[in-house]
C-alpha cells in the first residue's frame, strides 16, 4: 500500500525564483517571435547562443565551449550548423596556426544588429511600463544580485 502524501506536502511558495523565471520566459518568447518575424529563426535555437559570444576579430572555437558551458562536441555541431546557414565562418587564427577563429559573416552581423534592435525595443517597453526610476532600480538590483553570484546557502 502506498502512503498518501498529499496532506503532508509542504505548500508551494511564491518566490523570487518563480518571478525571475516567468519574466525570463516571457522575454525569451517575445524576443524569439521578433527574430522569427525578421527571418532569423535559427537564432531561437540552441546554436543561436553562439552568436552572443562572437566579437569582431572572432573567437577561437575551443574557447566557445567554456563561454557557453557546453561540450566541445556541441560547439562543433552548433558552429557547423551556423556555417551551413552562412551566419558564421571559420578563419585561421593569426596567433595560432593550428587554431581556427569563428566569426560572424555579413549575414550573421545583420542578424546580430536585428537582435540588438529587438532587445532595445523590449527594454523600452519595460521602461515605459515601470517608469525610468523603477526601471533603473530594477537594473541596479539585478546587477547587484548577479555580481553577488549564488552566495552561500545556510
MDTraj code that builds the backbone (N, CA, C; nanometers):
import mdtraj as md
import numpy as np

residues = "UNK UNK UNK UNK UNK UNK UNK UNK UNK UNK UNK UNK UNK UNK UNK UNK UNK UNK UNK UNK UNK UNK UNK UNK UNK UNK UNK UNK UNK UNK UNK UNK UNK UNK UNK UNK UNK UNK UNK UNK UNK UNK UNK UNK UNK UNK UNK UNK UNK UNK UNK UNK UNK UNK UNK UNK UNK UNK UNK UNK UNK UNK UNK UNK UNK UNK UNK UNK UNK UNK UNK UNK UNK UNK UNK UNK UNK UNK UNK UNK UNK UNK UNK UNK UNK UNK UNK UNK UNK UNK UNK UNK UNK UNK UNK UNK UNK UNK UNK UNK UNK UNK UNK UNK UNK UNK UNK UNK UNK UNK UNK UNK UNK UNK UNK UNK UNK UNK UNK UNK UNK UNK UNK UNK UNK UNK UNK UNK UNK UNK UNK UNK UNK UNK UNK UNK UNK UNK UNK UNK UNK UNK UNK UNK UNK UNK UNK UNK UNK UNK UNK UNK UNK UNK".split()
xyz = np.array([
    [0.0837, -0.1176, 0.0000],
    [0.0000, 0.0000, 0.0000],
    [0.0891, 0.1253, 0.0000],
    [0.0544, 0.2223, -0.0812],
    [0.1307, 0.3465, -0.0926],
    [0.0676, 0.4514, -0.0022],
    [0.1508, 0.5132, 0.0786],
    [0.1034, 0.6158, 0.1704],
    [0.0722, 0.7438, 0.0931],
    [-0.0412, 0.8032, 0.1200],
    [-0.0786, 0.9308, 0.0580],
    [0.0021, 1.0428, 0.1223],
    [0.0679, 1.1212, 0.0404],
    [0.1491, 1.2313, 0.0919],
    [0.0806, 1.3660, 0.0776],
    [-0.0318, 1.3712, 0.0074],
    [-0.0956, 1.4993, -0.0218],
    [-0.1167, 1.5852, 0.1023],
    [-0.1551, 1.5248, 0.2125],
    [-0.1819, 1.6025, 0.3337],
    [-0.0538, 1.6470, 0.4035],
    [0.0580, 1.5841, 0.3689],
    [0.1826, 1.6136, 0.4378],
    [0.2816, 1.6943, 0.3542],
    [0.2446, 1.7298, 0.2318],
    [0.3362, 1.8053, 0.1470],
    [0.3475, 1.9491, 0.1954],
    [0.4689, 2.0036, 0.1908],
    [0.4807, 2.1463, 0.2243],
    [0.4119, 2.2287, 0.1157],
    [0.3656, 2.3473, 0.1507],
    [0.2984, 2.4296, 0.0499],
    [0.3975, 2.4799, -0.0551],
    [0.3490, 2.5004, -0.1764],
    [0.4304, 2.5672, -0.2774],
    [0.4293, 2.7152, -0.2453],
    [0.5453, 2.7746, -0.2430],
    [0.5523, 2.9168, -0.2090],
    [0.5783, 2.9994, -0.3343],
    [0.5321, 3.1223, -0.3303],
    [0.5639, 3.2168, -0.4372],
    [0.6957, 3.2817, -0.3958],
    [0.7929, 3.2824, -0.4855],
    [0.9252, 3.3330, -0.4501],
    [0.9882, 3.4019, -0.5706],
    [1.0990, 3.4659, -0.5462],
    [1.1670, 3.5441, -0.6495],
    [1.2098, 3.4572, -0.7672],
    [1.2443, 3.3325, -0.7411],
    [1.2837, 3.2422, -0.8497],
    [1.1735, 3.2247, -0.9526],
    [1.0494, 3.2082, -0.9046],
    [0.9365, 3.1962, -0.9975],
    [0.9203, 3.3247, -1.0780],
    [0.9316, 3.4379, -1.0107],
    [0.9143, 3.5656, -1.0796],
    [1.0212, 3.5851, -1.1876],
    [1.1455, 3.5559, -1.1519],
    [1.2541, 3.5691, -1.2491],
    [1.2355, 3.4720, -1.3656],
    [1.1942, 3.3508, -1.3356],
    [1.1722, 3.2504, -1.4400],
    [1.0584, 3.2913, -1.5324],
    [0.9475, 3.3360, -1.4748],
    [0.8333, 3.3793, -1.5578],
    [0.8739, 3.4934, -1.6493],
    [0.9422, 3.5927, -1.5941],
    [0.9823, 3.7078, -1.6750],
    [1.0822, 3.6661, -1.7819],
    [1.1754, 3.5805, -1.7470],
    [1.2733, 3.5326, -1.8446],
    [1.2037, 3.4603, -1.9596],
    [1.1076, 3.3768, -1.9272],
    [1.0344, 3.3045, -2.0321],
    [0.9547, 3.4002, -2.1208],
    [0.8904, 3.4993, -2.0590],
    [0.8144, 3.5973, -2.1371],
    [0.9070, 3.6770, -2.2282],
    [1.0213, 3.7214, -2.1727],
    [1.1181, 3.7969, -2.2523],
    [1.1667, 3.7127, -2.3690],
    [1.2027, 3.5876, -2.3425],
    [1.2554, 3.4987, -2.4472],
    [1.1508, 3.4726, -2.5545],
    [1.0265, 3.4520, -2.5158],
    [0.9199, 3.4283, -2.6139],
    [0.9009, 3.5512, -2.7032],
    [0.9055, 3.6696, -2.6437],
    [0.8906, 3.7931, -2.7215],
    [1.0093, 3.8126, -2.8153],
    [1.1293, 3.7900, -2.7636],
    [1.2499, 3.8028, -2.8453],
    [1.2471, 3.7027, -2.9610],
    [1.2166, 3.5770, -2.9295],
    [1.2144, 3.4727, -3.0329],
    [1.1129, 3.5038, -3.1419],
    [0.9937, 3.5470, -3.1038],
    [0.8904, 3.5782, -3.2033],
    [0.9367, 3.6907, -3.2958],
    [1.0020, 3.7903, -3.2395],
    [1.0502, 3.9021, -3.3212],
    [1.1642, 3.8581, -3.4134],
    [1.2518, 3.7705, -3.3651],
    [1.3609, 3.7209, -3.4501],
    [1.3059, 3.6352, -3.5641],
    [1.2081, 3.5519, -3.5344],
    [1.1452, 3.4709, -3.6389],
    [1.0800, 3.5620, -3.7421],
    [1.0116, 3.6658, -3.6957],
    [0.9456, 3.7593, -3.7870],
    [1.0460, 3.8287, -3.8786],
    [1.1687, 3.8451, -3.8331],
    [1.2735, 3.9084, -3.9154],
    [1.3543, 3.8065, -3.9967],
    [1.3120, 3.6801, -3.9911],
    [1.3761, 3.5780, -4.0728],
    [1.4966, 3.5102, -4.0108],
    [1.5118, 3.5228, -3.8796],
    [1.6272, 3.4639, -3.8116],
    [1.5823, 3.3532, -3.7161],
    [1.5036, 3.2594, -3.7645],
    [1.4530, 3.1549, -3.6759],
    [1.5644, 3.0714, -3.6144],
    [1.6767, 3.0592, -3.6815],
    [1.7911, 2.9844, -3.6273],
    [1.8397, 3.0441, -3.4960],
    [1.8180, 3.1744, -3.4763],
    [1.8649, 3.2415, -3.3554],
    [1.7859, 3.1962, -3.2320],
    [1.6681, 3.1413, -3.2530],
    [1.5852, 3.0976, -3.1412],
    [1.6212, 2.9565, -3.0957],
    [1.7095, 2.8915, -3.1678],
    [1.7505, 2.7552, -3.1350],
    [1.8837, 2.7590, -3.0606],
    [1.9284, 2.6443, -3.0155],
    [2.0489, 2.6376, -2.9319],
    [2.1702, 2.7026, -2.9976],
    [2.1862, 2.6831, -3.1277],
    [2.3052, 2.7380, -3.1933],
    [2.3070, 2.8902, -3.1921],
    [2.1934, 2.9530, -3.1735],
    [2.1885, 3.0989, -3.1666],
    [2.2681, 3.1551, -3.0507],
    [2.2874, 3.0746, -2.9462],
    [2.3628, 3.1219, -2.8298],
    [2.5094, 3.1500, -2.8629],
    [2.5594, 3.0899, -2.9679],
    [2.6991, 3.1121, -3.0083],
    [2.7207, 3.2578, -3.0476],
    [2.6247, 3.3153, -3.1153],
    [2.6391, 3.4495, -3.1726],
    [2.6714, 3.5548, -3.0672],
    [2.6121, 3.5439, -2.9511],
    [2.6349, 3.6423, -2.8457],
    [2.7766, 3.6447, -2.7917],
    [2.8548, 3.5433, -2.8238],
    [2.9919, 3.5360, -2.7732],
    [3.0968, 3.5723, -2.8776],
    [3.0525, 3.6034, -2.9975],
    [3.1482, 3.6348, -3.1042],
    [3.1782, 3.7839, -3.1060],
    [3.3025, 3.8155, -3.1310],
    [3.3468, 3.9536, -3.1388],
    [3.4004, 3.9795, -3.2789],
    [3.4324, 4.1048, -3.3071],
    [3.4760, 4.1433, -3.4420],
    [3.5885, 4.0568, -3.4966],
    [3.6900, 4.0311, -3.4158],
    [3.8048, 3.9545, -3.4630],
    [3.7775, 3.8049, -3.4639],
    [3.6684, 3.7623, -3.4024],
    [3.6374, 3.6213, -3.3920],
    [3.6824, 3.5651, -3.2586],
    [3.6396, 3.4433, -3.2313],
    [3.6716, 3.3749, -3.1063],
    [3.7214, 3.2351, -3.1411],
    [3.8290, 3.1905, -3.0768],
    [3.8734, 3.0537, -3.1028],
    [3.7603, 2.9546, -3.0718],
    [3.7390, 2.8613, -3.1621],
    [3.6293, 2.7664, -3.1435],
    [3.6431, 2.6921, -3.0110],
    [3.7646, 2.6576, -2.9725],
    [3.7861, 2.5867, -2.8470],
    [3.7436, 2.6664, -2.7248],
    [3.7499, 2.7973, -2.7328],
    [3.7112, 2.8834, -2.6205],
    [3.5590, 2.8917, -2.6057],
    [3.4857, 2.8683, -2.7128],
    [3.3398, 2.8798, -2.7081],
    [3.2757, 2.7795, -2.6117],
    [3.3334, 2.6615, -2.5999],
    [3.2765, 2.5611, -2.5085],
    [3.2716, 2.6157, -2.3661],
    [3.3805, 2.6762, -2.3222],
    [3.3839, 2.7340, -2.1886],
    [3.2901, 2.8522, -2.1727],
    [3.2831, 2.9362, -2.2750],
    [3.1943, 3.0523, -2.2692],
    [3.0470, 3.0112, -2.2627],
    [3.0139, 2.9056, -2.3353],
    [2.8751, 2.8601, -2.3419],
    [2.8403, 2.7588, -2.2338],
    [2.9407, 2.7004, -2.1729],
    [2.9156, 2.5986, -2.0717],
    [2.8629, 2.4686, -2.1306],
    [2.9099, 2.4360, -2.2516],
    [2.8681, 2.3127, -2.3176],
    [2.9914, 2.2386, -2.3681],
    [2.9727, 2.1167, -2.4155],
    [3.0861, 2.0357, -2.4609],
    [3.1438, 2.0897, -2.5917],
    [3.2676, 2.0530, -2.6181],
    [3.3325, 2.0909, -2.7439],
    [3.2585, 2.0296, -2.8627],
    [3.2044, 1.9091, -2.8435],
    [3.1282, 1.8442, -2.9500],
    [3.0011, 1.9223, -2.9829],
    [2.9338, 1.9737, -2.8791],
    [2.8130, 2.0538, -2.9016],
    [2.8478, 2.1837, -2.9739],
    [2.9587, 2.2462, -2.9342],
    [3.0043, 2.3684, -3.0025],
    [3.0327, 2.3373, -3.1486],
    [3.1012, 2.2279, -3.1734],
    [3.1330, 2.1869, -3.3109],
    [3.0054, 2.1770, -3.3945],
    [2.9023, 2.1130, -3.3389],
    [2.7758, 2.0967, -3.4109],
    [2.7075, 2.2316, -3.4341],
    [2.7049, 2.3149, -3.3311],
    [2.6430, 2.4477, -3.3459],
    [2.7142, 2.5295, -3.4534],
    [2.8468, 2.5306, -3.4472],
    [2.9233, 2.6088, -3.5451],
    [2.9039, 2.5507, -3.6847],
    [2.9054, 2.4180, -3.6980],
    [2.8786, 2.3559, -3.8281],
    [2.7436, 2.4009, -3.8832],
    [2.6416, 2.4010, -3.7969],
    [2.5076, 2.4432, -3.8392],
    [2.5073, 2.5888, -3.8847],
    [2.5750, 2.6746, -3.8079],
    [2.5785, 2.8168, -3.8413],
    [2.6600, 2.8434, -3.9682],
    [2.7656, 2.7668, -3.9892],
    [2.8428, 2.7792, -4.1136],
    [2.7534, 2.7416, -4.2313],
    [2.6787, 2.6322, -4.2183],
    [2.5893, 2.5871, -4.3259],
    [2.4829, 2.6921, -4.3576],
    [2.4413, 2.7680, -4.2554],
    [2.3415, 2.8734, -4.2761],
    [2.4036, 3.0029, -4.3289],
    [2.5365, 3.0099, -4.3300],
    [2.6043, 3.1309, -4.3762],
    [2.6103, 3.2403, -4.2714],
    [2.5934, 3.2049, -4.1449],
    [2.5903, 3.3029, -4.0364],
    [2.7296, 3.3287, -3.9799],
    [2.8116, 3.2241, -3.9733],
    [2.9486, 3.2388, -3.9248],
    [3.0431, 3.1714, -4.0235],
    [3.1711, 3.2015, -4.0055],
    [3.2745, 3.1361, -4.0845],
    [3.3907, 3.1031, -3.9930],
    [3.4671, 3.0029, -4.0338],
    [3.5899, 2.9680, -3.9625],
    [3.7064, 3.0255, -4.0432],
    [3.7944, 3.0953, -3.9739],
    [3.9111, 3.1544, -4.0392],
    [4.0355, 3.1187, -3.9580],
    [4.1512, 3.1184, -4.0222],
    [4.2749, 3.0878, -3.9483],
    [4.2986, 3.1900, -3.8366],
    [4.3492, 3.1422, -3.7245],
    [4.3839, 3.2288, -3.6115],
    [4.5262, 3.2782, -3.6337],
    [4.5466, 3.4098, -3.6518],
    [4.6820, 3.4604, -3.6774],
    [4.7769, 3.4352, -3.5601],
    [4.7227, 3.4136, -3.4404],
    [4.8068, 3.3908, -3.3233],
    [4.8436, 3.2434, -3.3041],
    [4.7722, 3.1536, -3.3744],
    [4.7962, 3.0100, -3.3578],
    [4.7596, 2.9393, -3.4883],
    [4.8594, 2.8973, -3.5614],
    [4.8369, 2.8379, -3.6938],
    [4.7490, 2.7133, -3.6894],
    [4.7443, 2.6462, -3.5736],
    [4.6633, 2.5247, -3.5634],
    [4.5165, 2.5544, -3.5316],
    [4.4883, 2.6737, -3.4830],
    [4.3532, 2.7074, -3.4367],
    [4.2733, 2.7801, -3.5442],
    [4.1437, 2.7750, -3.5274],
    [4.0517, 2.8458, -3.6159],
    [3.9675, 2.9401, -3.5301],
    [3.9435, 3.0578, -3.5846],
    [3.8535, 3.1537, -3.5204],
    [3.7156, 3.1397, -3.5833],
    [3.6157, 3.1590, -3.5019],
    [3.4782, 3.1630, -3.5506],
    [3.4361, 3.3088, -3.5470],
    [3.3900, 3.3587, -3.6619],
    [3.3464, 3.4980, -3.6654],
    [3.2201, 3.5101, -3.7497],
    [3.1502, 3.6186, -3.7271],
    [3.0261, 3.6435, -3.7988],
    [3.0528, 3.6776, -3.9440],
    [2.9632, 3.6346, -4.0300],
    [2.9623, 3.6790, -4.1686],
    [2.8756, 3.8042, -4.1742],
    [2.8605, 3.8593, -4.2915],
    [2.7713, 3.9740, -4.3088],
    [2.6283, 3.9378, -4.2655],
    [2.5852, 3.8191, -4.3036],
    [2.4509, 3.7716, -4.2653],
    [2.4393, 3.7611, -4.1131],
    [2.5420, 3.7092, -4.0479],
    [2.5413, 3.6970, -3.9029],
    [2.5416, 3.8323, -3.8347],
    [2.6210, 3.9262, -3.8890],
    [2.6259, 4.0614, -3.8321],
    [2.4911, 4.1311, -3.8454],
    [2.4231, 4.1092, -3.9574],
    [2.2894, 4.1683, -3.9760],
    [2.1914, 4.1112, -3.8746],
    [2.1995, 3.9815, -3.8496],
    [2.1115, 3.9185, -3.7502],
    [2.1412, 3.9728, -3.6105],
    [2.2703, 3.9912, -3.5793],
    [2.3075, 4.0477, -3.4502],
    [2.2530, 4.1896, -3.4364],
    [2.2606, 4.2672, -3.5439],
    [2.2026, 4.4021, -3.5420],
    [2.0527, 4.3987, -3.5175],
    [1.9837, 4.3065, -3.5843],
    [1.8395, 4.2916, -3.5609],
    [1.8121, 4.2510, -3.4164],
    [1.8931, 4.1598, -3.3634],
    [1.8693, 4.1151, -3.2251],
    [1.8905, 4.2302, -3.1270],
    [1.9900, 4.3143, -3.1523],
    [2.0123, 4.4299, -3.0657],
    [1.8934, 4.5252, -3.0704],
    [1.8411, 4.5490, -3.1895],
    [1.7253, 4.6387, -3.2027],
    [1.6047, 4.5826, -3.1294],
    [1.5832, 4.4537, -3.1403],
    [1.4703, 4.3892, -3.0716],
    [1.4874, 4.3993, -2.9207],
    [1.6067, 4.3731, -2.8717],
    [1.6334, 4.3819, -2.7276],
    [1.6081, 4.5227, -2.6754],
    [1.6524, 4.6222, -2.7510],
    [1.6295, 4.7610, -2.7095],
    [1.4814, 4.7962, -2.7127],
    [1.4076, 4.7414, -2.8082],
    [1.2637, 4.7650, -2.8161],
    [1.1917, 4.7043, -2.6956],
    [1.2277, 4.5823, -2.6610],
    [1.1669, 4.5175, -2.5434],
    [1.2010, 4.5980, -2.4183],
    [1.3259, 4.6377, -2.4079],
    [1.3685, 4.7166, -2.2924],
    [1.2911, 4.8489, -2.2844],
    [1.2706, 4.9136, -2.3972],
    [1.1959, 5.0405, -2.3981],
    [1.0529, 5.0201, -2.3490],
    [0.9920, 4.9091, -2.3865],
    [0.8559, 4.8803, -2.3386],
    [0.8554, 4.8552, -2.1881],
    [0.9551, 4.7838, -2.1387],
    [0.9646, 4.7608, -1.9938],
    [0.9836, 4.8940, -1.9210],
    [1.0718, 4.9782, -1.9760],
    [1.0985, 5.1089, -1.9136],
    [0.9716, 5.1951, -1.9122],
    [0.8974, 5.1933, -2.0225],
    [0.7739, 5.2722, -2.0299],
    [0.6711, 5.2214, -1.9290],
    [0.6671, 5.0915, -1.9102],
    [0.5692, 5.0333, -1.8177],
    [0.6052, 5.0635, -1.6716],
    [0.7336, 5.0571, -1.6375],
    [0.7763, 5.0769, -1.4995],
    [0.8068, 5.2220, -1.4650],
    [0.8456, 5.2996, -1.5648],
    [0.8957, 5.4342, -1.5395],
    [1.0471, 5.4293, -1.5289],
    [1.1110, 5.5419, -1.5587],
    [1.2569, 5.5466, -1.5628],
    [1.3218, 5.5089, -1.4299],
    [1.2706, 5.5637, -1.3194],
    [1.3334, 5.5383, -1.1893],
    [1.3200, 5.3923, -1.1485],
    [1.2015, 5.3354, -1.1630],
    [1.1810, 5.1950, -1.1243],
    [1.2617, 5.1022, -1.2146],
    [1.2701, 5.1360, -1.3433],
    [1.3480, 5.0528, -1.4344],
    [1.4961, 5.0571, -1.3972],
    [1.5479, 5.1765, -1.3671],
    [1.6883, 5.1896, -1.3263],
    [1.7132, 5.1126, -1.1971],
    [1.6183, 5.1179, -1.1044],
    [1.6328, 5.0435, -0.9788],
    [1.6325, 4.8929, -1.0048],
    [1.5481, 4.8484, -1.0970],
    [1.5444, 4.7061, -1.1324],
    [1.6786, 4.6632, -1.1914],
    [1.7310, 4.7418, -1.2846],
    [1.8609, 4.7091, -1.3441],
    [1.9694, 4.7004, -1.2367],
    [1.9693, 4.7981, -1.1463],
    [2.0701, 4.8009, -1.0406],
    [2.0561, 4.6788, -0.9495],
    [1.9326, 4.6453, -0.9127],
    [1.9105, 4.5302, -0.8246],
    [1.9538, 4.4003, -0.8927],
    [1.9201, 4.3844, -1.0191],
    [1.9603, 4.2636, -1.0910],
    [2.1117, 4.2542, -1.1030],
    [2.1765, 4.3679, -1.1303],
    [2.3225, 4.3698, -1.1374],
    [2.3848, 4.3320, -1.0030],
    [2.3294, 4.3844, -0.8937],
    [2.3825, 4.3532, -0.7606],
    [2.3679, 4.2039, -0.7313],
    [2.2552, 4.1462, -0.7651],
    [2.2348, 4.0039, -0.7407],
    [2.3272, 3.9202, -0.8280],
    [2.3465, 3.9628, -0.9526],
    [2.4362, 3.8896, -1.0425],
    [2.5805, 3.8964, -0.9943],
    [2.6220, 4.0136, -0.9495],
    [2.7591, 4.0312, -0.9010],
    [2.7840, 3.9500, -0.7746],
    [2.6798, 3.9333, -0.6944],
    [2.6936, 3.8569, -0.5707],
    [2.7059, 3.7083, -0.6001],
    [2.6642, 3.6685, -0.7203],
    [2.6693, 3.5266, -0.7559],
    [2.5680, 3.4478, -0.6756],
    [2.5939, 3.3219, -0.6630],
    [2.4984, 3.2364, -0.5935],
    [2.5072, 3.2528, -0.4425],
    [2.6121, 3.3143, -0.3947],
    [2.6253, 3.3322, -0.2497],
    [2.6445, 3.2002, -0.1794],
    [2.6104, 3.1988, -0.0549],
    [2.6207, 3.0755, 0.0218],
    [2.4837, 3.0360, 0.0714],
    [2.4661, 2.9101, 0.0912],
    [2.3399, 2.8616, 0.1476],
    [2.3595, 2.8375, 0.2952],
    [2.2563, 2.8673, 0.3710],
    [2.2664, 2.8475, 0.5153],
    [2.2145, 2.7132, 0.5542],
])
top = md.Topology()
chain = top.add_chain()
for i, resn in enumerate(residues, 1):
    res = top.add_residue(resn, chain, resSeq=i)
    for name in ("N", "CA", "C"):
        top.add_atom(name, md.element.get_by_symbol(name[0]), res)
traj = md.Trajectory(xyz[None], top)
